[in-house]
Amino acid sequence: MIFTLIVIVFCLLIYNYSFNNKKSRKAELMSKIPGPKGSLFIGTAVTFLLSPEELFLKSRELYKDYKGITKFYGFNFGIVNIYDPDDIETILSNSRFIEKRSPYTFLGSWLGEGLLVSNGAKWQERRKMLTPAFHFNILKKYFRSFLDHTQEFFEIVSDEVGNEKTDLSALIRNYTLKIMCETTMAEHVDVTMMNTGIDKYFNAVYSLGQCVVERLCRIWYYNNFIYKLSSVARRETKALATLHEFTENVIRNRRKYLENKNIIEMTEDDEVYGKKGRLAMLDLLLQNEREGKIDFKGIREEVDTFMFEGHDTTATSLMFTVMRIANEPEIQENIYKELKEIFQESNRMPTLEDLNEMKYLHCCIMESLRIYPPVPFIARRLKDEVVLSGYTLPSGIDCYIFIYDLHHREDLYPEPEKFIPERFLPENHQKRHRYAYVPFSAGQRNCIGDRIWVP
Ligand code: HEM
């Protein structure tokens, strides 16, 4: 009871300070932006008192009712949602709008100041440090690893044929994480450790994800002090211990491996790789640690970031792609024909060059990322005022870019729920606005791993 009272009083005080003050420019500008009418004290914050699924549907409703731009506000925060390609271009292409705050801060206890959530000089420094690990040559180097794991995956899936049900999600997640570890954490990650720790790791990722979503749906938890007192925060702390232990083991194992081999300094064509190539992400970070440019905590932040951002998005996308194609017999037939033309009667493994010939399959993947973007929205904190769709957005609020709604706009993608890979044939895709399709975001803070997914 006392806790609820503290929450209410606290929220009302903050609300009064910032948004109820009619003289404030922020309040004046926000009042002009279209959106549902808010209540006296809590603005539209009541919308957040929904379950995650209901909140998702509510956001879709708002998008339909307020084409182009709409707002949420309450207590001390303001959010403007945008879905228009011109507006999205204004934000994503401008280096003034690369700052992230809510809801990324909710990931802070896990990812620290890792690339996904960091800002300013820290972000610039890390992005520069890590970019070489995502060069196309890295993809070439680890292509074999993709093939081996995919082969293993197929064998396991074939054993499932005839079963009434198969949980593809668990299988896909498992293999995606293994590939992610090998390609970004270097080839010699201890597989036994991976296999024993992997289930615990997944459960902890799931649990932490739940905590973040619950926090997002409970506006009073936006305040750190209040959140820390909750049972959700206690669950988060438990999950964090497992997650950090897992990644610390990955780092220590790799470090030990390099020490045992007496590899003091690695160069891009070091013998540790057996062939010429660039350093994988973890080795690049360990190299920078030796040069005093990053410490253990910094390495862990990046390893946590890449393990999460790399495997979760990719596995989600793979699951939706497989699910959708499984329900589209004609599309399956077209994919089969294309593969038959490439491989003829041969059983050989695919090469990187073959990928360039899989044009139809490529369109299918793009269409799947359109309908089911694994990152349905991204956000930017506005440091300056900006005009979007004819409205001036105040500085200090968060601008949410709803990739999901952009990708489902009827005017850009007629019959948006239909799976039509031909939308992405070059002659059709090139006619579209450059910012009408952004599953990997765009601009300076785009996805650093986009080439690993769609080369
Ligand atoms: C289907 C696969 C993927 C999708 C749809 C995807 C999507 C995205 C999106 C939309 C962003 C922008 C986030 C924002 O602005 O808040 C992003 C950023 C990022 N992604 Fe991905 N991603 C994918 C795969 C990967 C992979 C494989 C990796 C790493 C191995 C990765 C690492 C990152 C990192 C580190 C960032 C933050 C970049 C920065 O802020 O500088 N992603 N991703």
Residues whose N, C-alpha, C, O or C-beta is under 5 A from the ligand:
A	BS01	HEM	L115 L116 F306 E309 G310 T313 T314 S317 P374 V375 I378 A379 V438 P439 F440 S441 Q444 R445 N446 C447 I448 G449 I452 W453
